[in-house]
Amino acid sequence: MFESLPLLSVLIWLPILGGAAVLAVDRLGLGDVRWWALGISVLTFLLSVPLWMGFDTTTADMQFVERVPWIQALGAYYHLGIDGISMPMILLTTFMTVLVVVAGWVVIQYRPAQYFAAFLFLEGITIGVFAALDVILFYVFWEALLIPMFIIIGIWGGPNRVYATIKFFLYTFLGSVFMLVAFIYMYIQAGSTEVADFHGLPLDMTEQMLIFLALLLAFAVKVPMWPVHTWLPDAHVEAPTGGSVILAAILLKLGAYGFLRFSMPIAPDASAELAWLIAVLSLIAIAYIGFVALAQSDMKKLIAYSSIAHMGFATLGFFIGFLIYVSTGDVQGAAFGIQGGIVQMISHGFISGALFLCVGVLYDRMHSRNIADYGGVINTMPKFAALMVFFAMANAGLPGTSGFVGEFMVILASFKANFWVAAIAGLTLILGAAYTLWLVKRVIFGEVANDNVAKLQEANPRELWVLGIVAAPVLILGVWPAPLIEVIAPSVENLVEQMMTSKL
C-alpha cells in the first residue's frame, strides 16, 4: 500500500524544509515558532509510522525504494531504501525529535527559532544517512550532520562550548576523510556509486584490510569506541539538554550502523581477521569505561561514559559473530549476536535519551550537574524521582526493561565464542549497576541535602509526559522484544550470509 509513495523523501525533506519554514515564521512574525516546530516534528513521526506498518518482515530486500538519476557524470543516483536494520533507526529518530522539541519548550529563550530549526535539519539529515543507498548521497548526509550539531553545541552549550564543539568537529571530520578515500577507491574499482555494487566488489586481502581500517577510523569515532572516545564526554557536558539527547540517542548509532552497512559486507575477510581487535576494543569500552563512569562527579559525564560502555556492547555483538563462526561454525549464533547488538542500539537510544532529559529537568531548577549538590530529591519531586529511578534501573540492565534484552543476547552469543569474552562482557552488569545505583543513591535518595533541594518543585505535566512517553517503549521492548527482532531478523540473516562468504 505504501510502497508507491516517496515516503523516505518526505521524511528527509519535510523536517529540512520545515526547519527553513520555522526560520521564516520567526523572521516574518507569523506565530509561535515552538508550535510550528512541534507540528512539523509530530507530522514527521506520524508519516514514519507507515514504514513499520507496511514493512514486509519476510524478506531482506530493500523496501520503499526510490531511485532517480542525480549526478550523471559520476553515475550517481538519488537512491533511497530501508531494510530491517535501518527502519527502526528512522523511527527512533522521528520519535526522539518530537520529545526534544517538547523538552525545549520553556527552557530555550535565546534564539528559539534557530534552536528548533537546527533540530529539524538534524532530523532530516539523519534519516537521509539511514536511508541512503548511494555512497555519494550517504557521504553528503553523513558530513552535513556536523553542521547543525556544531551549531547546537556552539550556540546553546555551556561555558566551554567552543572547545567541545571544535573537538567534536575535528574528531568526526578527520575520521570521515579516511572513509571518503575508501569510497573513492571502491568507486574507481566498481565504476558505480551504489552501495550494493560495493558489497559485491571482488577485493583481495590487502584491499579489504586497508578499506576496513579506513572505514574503522570513521565509524569508531562516531560510536565512539575506545580510544577515540574522548570527544563525547566534553560534547555531552557542554551541549544543551536536547543536544545531549539526540547525540546519545541517535548520532552514536550512526557509527555502529556504518559497520553493518559497509565494513562487514564489503570487507568480510578483513572483518573476520580483525574481529578480535574490535572485540578487544569493545571489551575495554565495557570494562574500563565502566570504572571511569564510577569516578565521575558530573551527572552528564557519568551518563556519557555509560553510553560509551553500552555502545561497546553493540559493537561486540556485531563482531562476536565472526569469532563464533570461526570457533563453532554456528551461523545462527552469529546472527543472534548481531540481533542483540541492534536491540542494544535501539534500547540505548531510549534509555540514554531519557536519562539526559532527567538531568535536564534537574539542571533547569538547580543550574548544577554536580552530583554532590543533590540528595533527597525524592522528598520534593516524588513523581520525577520514580521515573528517573526506572530509567536508571533500565540503564543497569534490569530484567523487564529494554536494557536487559540486548545485553543478555550479546552475552549469550559471547559464550558461544569464548567464555572469557562473555565473562568480561558480563562485568557491565555489575559495573552498570554500580555506577547507576551510586548515582541514584546520591541524587534521589537520602535526606534532603540542602535548602536548594528543599525548594525544588515537582516536575510539571509537560516534563512528566515527556518522560512517561519514553518510559513506554523501554518497558514494552523489555517485556515483548519479539516484534523488533522479527523486523531485523531477515536483514541480519542476509548480512551474516555476506559476512561468511569469502571474497578471496
C-alpha positions in Angstrom: 0.0 0.0 0.0 2.7 2.4 1.0 5.5 1.2 -1.4 4.4 3.5 -4.2 4.7 6.7 -2.1 8.0 8.5 -1.8 7.8 8.2 2.0 11.6 8.3 2.6 12.0 11.5 0.6 9.1 13.0 2.5 10.7 12.0 5.8 14.0 13.5 4.8 12.9 16.8 3.3 9.8 17.6 5.4 11.8 18.4 8.5 14.6 20.1 6.5 12.0 22.4 4.7 10.1 22.6 8.0 13.3 24.0 9.7 13.6 26.6 7.0 9.9 27.4 7.5 10.4 27.9 11.2 13.1 30.4 10.5 10.8 32.2 8.0 8.0 32.3 10.5 10.2 33.8 13.1 11.5 36.4 10.7 8.0 37.4 9.5 6.4 37.2 12.9 3.7 34.8 11.8 3.3 32.9 15.1 4.9 31.0 17.9 7.8 29.0 16.3 7.5 26.3 19.0 4.1 25.2 17.7 5.4 25.2 14.2 8.4 23.1 15.2 6.2 20.7 17.2 3.7 20.4 14.4 6.4 19.5 11.8 8.1 17.0 14.2 4.9 15.3 15.0 3.8 15.1 11.4 7.2 13.6 10.5 6.8 11.0 13.2 3.3 10.1 12.1 4.5 9.8 8.5 7.2 7.4 9.7 4.8 5.0 11.3 3.7 3.6 7.9 7.3 2.4 7.4 6.6 -0.1 10.3 3.0 -0.8 9.3 3.9 -1.5 5.6 7.2 -3.3 6.2 7.5 -6.8 4.9 9.2 -8.9 7.6 9.6 -12.0 5.3 12.4 -10.5 3.1 15.8 -8.9 3.4 15.3 -6.9 0.2 15.3 -3.1 0.4 11.9 -1.6 0.7 10.3 1.8 0.0 12.9 2.2 -2.7 13.3 5.4 -4.6 15.9 5.8 -7.4 16.3 8.6 -9.8 19.4 9.9 -11.7 21.3 12.5 -9.7 24.9 13.2 -10.8 25.0 11.7 -14.2 28.8 12.5 -14.7 29.5 10.1 -11.8 26.7 7.7 -12.5 25.3 8.6 -9.1 21.6 8.2 -8.2 19.3 9.7 -5.6 18.8 6.2 -4.3 16.9 5.5 -1.0 15.6 2.4 0.6 15.4 0.7 4.0 15.7 -2.8 5.5 15.1 -4.2 8.9 18.3 -2.6 10.2 17.7 1.0 9.1 13.9 1.2 9.5 13.9 1.0 13.4 16.6 3.7 13.4 14.5 6.1 11.4 11.5 5.6 13.8 13.8 6.2 16.8 15.0 9.4 15.1 11.5 10.8 14.4 10.2 9.7 17.9 13.1 11.3 19.9 12.9 14.6 17.8 9.3 15.2 19.0 10.4 14.8 22.6 13.4 17.1 22.2 11.1 19.9 20.8 8.7 19.5 23.7 11.6 19.4 26.3 13.0 22.7 25.0 9.5 24.4 25.1 10.2 26.7 28.0 13.9 26.3 28.6 15.1 27.8 25.3 14.7 31.5 25.5 17.7 32.6 23.4 17.0 32.3 19.6 14.3 29.6 19.9 13.6 29.6 16.2 17.2 28.8 15.3 17.3 26.2 18.0 14.3 24.2 16.8 15.2 24.7 13.2 18.6 23.1 13.9 17.0 20.0 15.3 14.6 19.7 12.4 17.5 20.0 10.0 19.4 17.4 12.0 16.4 15.0 11.9 16.0 15.1 8.1 19.7 14.7 7.5 19.9 11.7 10.0 17.1 10.0 8.2 19.0 10.6 5.0 22.0 8.7 6.4 19.9 5.7 7.3 18.0 5.6 4.0 20.8 6.4 1.5 21.8 3.5 -0.8 24.2 5.6 -2.9 27.6 6.2 -1.3 27.8 9.9 -2.5 24.4 10.6 -1.1 25.4 8.8 2.1 28.6 10.8 2.4 26.8 14.1 1.8 24.3 13.4 4.5 27.0 12.0 6.8 29.1 15.2 6.7 26.1 17.5 6.7 25.2 16.2 10.1 28.2 18.0 11.6 26.7 21.4 10.8 23.5 21.5 12.9 25.2 19.7 15.8 28.1 22.1 15.6 25.7 25.0 15.8 23.6 23.4 18.6 26.6 22.9 20.9 28.4 26.1 19.9 25.4 28.5 20.5 23.3 26.9 23.2 26.1 25.0 25.0 27.9 25.6 28.3 30.9 27.7 29.2 33.4 25.5 27.4 31.2 25.0 24.3 33.8 26.4 21.9 36.4 23.8 22.9 33.9 21.0 23.0 32.5 22.0 19.6 35.8 22.2 17.8 36.9 18.9 19.4 33.7 17.2 18.2 34.1 18.6 14.7 37.8 17.7 14.3 37.4 14.2 15.6 34.4 13.3 13.4 35.5 15.2 10.3 39.1 13.8 10.3 37.7 10.2 10.7 35.4 10.8 7.8 38.2 11.8 5.5 39.6 8.2 5.5 36.1 6.9 4.7 36.0 9.2 1.7 39.3 7.9 0.4 38.0 4.3 0.8 34.8 5.2 -1.1 36.7 6.9 -3.9 38.9 3.8 -4.3 35.9 1.5 -4.4 34.1 3.8 -6.9 37.1 3.5 -9.2 37.1 -0.3 -8.9 33.4 -0.7 -9.3 32.5 2.1 -11.7 29.4 2.7 -9.6 28.3 4.6 -6.5 25.7 2.0 -5.5 26.1 0.5 -2.0 25.0 -2.9 -3.4 27.8 -2.8 -6.0 30.3 -2.1 -3.3 29.1 -5.1 -1.4 29.7 -7.3 -4.5 33.1 -5.8 -5.3 35.9 -8.5 -5.6 38.7 -7.5 -3.3 41.9 -9.2 -2.2 43.0 -9.3 1.4 45.3 -6.2 1.2 42.5 -4.2 -0.3 40.0 -5.4 2.3 42.3 -4.6 5.2 43.0 -1.1 4.0 39.3 -0.4 3.3 38.3 -1.9 6.7 40.8 0.2 8.6 39.8 3.4 6.7 36.1 2.8 7.5 37.0 1.8 11.1 38.5 5.2 11.7 35.3 6.9 10.6 32.9 4.7 12.3 34.9 4.1 15.6 34.9 7.9 16.2 31.2 8.2 15.7 30.3 5.2 18.0 32.6 6.3 19.8 35.0 3.4 20.6 37.9 3.4 22.9 40.4 5.2 22.5 38.8 7.7 20.2 36.0 8.4 22.6 37.3 11.5 24.4 35.3 14.0 22.4 32.0 12.6 23.7 32.0 13.5 27.4 33.1 17.1 26.5 30.4 17.4 23.9 27.7 16.0 26.3 28.7 18.2 29.2 28.6 21.4 27.1 25.6 20.5 24.9 22.1 21.7 25.9 19.7 19.0 27.0 18.2 18.5 23.6 21.7 18.2 22.0 22.7 15.6 24.5 19.5 13.6 23.9 20.0 13.5 20.2 23.7 12.9 20.4 23.2 9.9 22.7 20.0 8.5 21.3 20.7 8.9 17.5 24.1 10.1 16.4 26.1 7.5 18.3 24.2 4.8 16.4 25.5 6.1 13.0 28.9 4.6 13.5 27.5 1.2 14.5 25.2 1.4 11.5 28.2 2.0 9.3 29.8 -1.2 10.4 26.7 -3.1 9.5 26.0 -1.4 6.2 29.6 -1.1 4.9 32.5 -2.6 6.8 31.2 -6.2 7.3 29.6 -6.9 3.9 32.3 -5.0 1.9 35.3 -6.5 3.6 34.2 -9.8 5.2 37.6 -11.4 5.2 39.3 -8.4 6.8 36.4 -8.2 9.3 36.9 -11.8 10.2 40.7 -11.3 10.5 40.3 -8.2 12.7 37.2 -9.3 14.7 39.4 -10.0 17.7 40.6 -6.3 17.6 37.1 -4.9 17.6 36.1 -7.4 20.3 39.1 -6.3 22.5 38.3 -2.5 21.9 34.6 -3.2 22.8 35.6 -5.1 26.0 37.9 -2.2 27.0 35.0 0.1 26.5 32.6 -2.1 28.5 35.0 -2.7 31.4 37.5 0.2 31.7 35.0 2.9 30.8 32.6 1.4 33.4 35.2 2.1 36.0 35.7 5.6 34.6 32.0 6.3 35.0 32.2 5.3 38.6 34.6 8.1 39.3 32.5 10.9 37.8 31.2 13.8 39.8 29.1 15.3 37.0 25.8 13.6 36.1 26.1 14.3 32.4 29.7 12.9 32.3 28.6 9.8 34.1 25.8 9.1 31.6 28.2 10.0 28.7 30.7 7.4 29.8 27.9 4.9 30.4 26.9 5.5 26.8 30.4 4.5 25.6 30.2 1.3 27.7 26.8 0.4 26.4 27.7 1.1 22.7 30.7 -1.2 23.3 28.1 -4.0 23.8 26.6 -3.2 20.4 30.0 -3.4 18.5 30.9 -6.6 20.5 27.6 -8.2 19.4 28.3 -7.3 15.7 31.9 -8.8 15.6 31.5 -11.7 18.0 29.7 -13.4 15.1 32.9 -13.9 13.3 34.5 -15.4 16.4 31.5 -17.7 16.8 31.6 -18.8 13.2 35.4 -19.5 13.3 35.2 -21.5 16.5 31.9 -23.4 16.1 30.6 -22.8 12.6 27.3 -21.7 14.2 25.7 -19.2 11.8 22.6 -18.8 13.9 24.8 -17.9 16.9 26.4 -15.2 14.8 23.1 -13.8 13.8 21.9 -13.9 17.4 24.9 -11.7 18.5 24.2 -9.1 15.8 20.5 -9.0 16.6 21.5 -8.4 20.2 23.7 -5.6 19.2 20.9 -3.9 17.2 18.4 -4.3 20.0 21.0 -2.8 22.3 21.4 0.2 20.0 17.6 0.9 19.9 17.3 0.3 23.7 20.2 2.6 24.5 18.6 5.3 22.3 15.5 5.4 24.5 17.3 5.0 27.9 20.2 7.4 27.4 17.9 10.0 25.9 15.6 9.7 28.9 18.5 10.0 31.4 19.7 13.2 29.7 16.1 14.5 29.8 16.1 13.7 33.6 19.3 15.6 34.1 17.9 18.5 32.1 14.8 18.7 34.4 17.1 18.9 37.5 19.5 21.4 35.8 16.7 23.7 34.8 15.9 24.1 38.5 19.3 24.0 40.2 21.6 25.1 37.4 24.1 22.4 38.5 25.0 19.0 37.2 27.3 18.2 40.2 26.1 15.1 42.0 27.3 16.5 45.3 24.8 19.4 45.1 21.9 17.0 45.2 20.4 14.4 47.6 16.9 13.6 48.8 15.2 14.7 45.5 12.6 12.0 46.1 11.3 14.0 49.1 10.4 17.0 46.9 9.9 15.5 43.5 8.5 12.0 44.0 6.9 11.5 40.6 10.0 12.7 38.8 12.2 10.5 41.1 10.2 7.4 40.3 10.7 7.9 36.5 14.4 8.7 36.9 14.9 5.5 39.1 13.1 3.5 36.4 15.4 4.7 33.7 18.4 4.2 35.9 17.4 0.6 36.5 16.9 0.1 32.8 20.4 1.5 32.2 21.7 -1.1 34.7 20.1 -3.8 32.7 17.1 -4.7 34.9 15.1 -7.7 33.6 11.8 -6.5 32.3 13.3 -3.4 30.7 14.8 -3.0 27.2 18.3 -2.5 28.8 18.3 -6.2 29.7 17.3 -7.7 26.4 20.2 -6.6 24.1 22.9 -7.1 26.8 21.6 -10.6 27.6 21.5 -11.6 23.9 25.1 -10.3 23.4 26.4 -12.1 26.5 24.7 -15.3 25.4 26.2 -15.1 22.0 29.6 -14.3 23.5 29.5 -17.6 25.4 29.4 -19.4 22.1 32.6 -17.8 21.1 34.7 -17.7 24.2 33.9 -18.0 28.0 36.3 -15.2 29.0 34.9 -12.8 26.4 31.4 -13.4 27.9 32.8 -13.1 31.5 34.4 -9.7 30.8 31.2 -8.6 28.9 29.2 -9.7 31.9 31.2 -7.2 34.0 29.0 -4.4 32.6 26.0 -5.8 34.5 28.0 -5.3 37.7 29.7 -2.0 36.8 26.5 -0.7 35.2 24.6 -1.4 38.4 27.4 0.1 40.5 27.6 3.5 38.8 23.9 3.8 38.2 22.9 2.9 41.7 25.6 5.1 43.1 24.2 8.0 41.1 20.6 7.2 42.2 21.6 6.9 45.8 23.4 10.3 45.9 20.9 12.3 43.8 17.5 10.8 44.5 17.5 9.1 48.0 18.6 10.1 51.5 17.7 13.1 53.5 17.2 16.5 51.7 20.8 17.6 51.2 20.4 21.4 51.3 17.9 24.3 51.0 18.1 24.3 47.2 16.9 20.7 47.1 14.2 21.5 49.7 12.8 24.3 47.5 12.5 22.1 44.4 9.1 21.9 42.7 7.7 18.7 41.3 8.2 18.2 37.6 5.4 19.9 35.6 2.9 17.9 33.5 4.9 18.6 30.3 8.1 17.2 31.8 6.3 14.2 33.2 4.5 13.5 29.9 7.8 13.5 28.0 9.5 11.1 30.4 6.4 8.9 30.6 6.2 8.6 26.8 9.9 7.5 26.7 9.2 5.0 29.5 6.6 3.2 27.4 9.0 1.8 24.7 11.6 0.9 27.4 9.0 -1.2 29.2 7.4 -2.7 26.0 10.7 -3.6 24.5 11.8 -5.1 27.8 8.8 -7.5 28.1 8.0 -8.0 24.4 11.0 -7.6 22.1 9.7 -10.1 19.5 8.2 -7.5 17.1 11.5 -5.7 16.8 13.5 -8.9 16.5 11.1 -10.1 13.8 11.7 -6.9 11.8 15.5 -7.1 11.9 15.9 -10.9 11.6 15.8 -11.3 7.8 18.2 -8.4 7.2 20.6 -9.8 9.8 20.5 -13.3 8.3 21.3 -11.7 4.9 24.2 -9.8 6.4 25.6 -13.0 8.1 25.4 -14.7 4.7 27.5 -11.9 3.2 29.9 -11.9 6.2 30.6 -15.7 5.9 31.1 -15.6 2.1 34.8 -15.1 1.5 35.9 -12.9 -1.4 39.3 -14.5 -1.6 
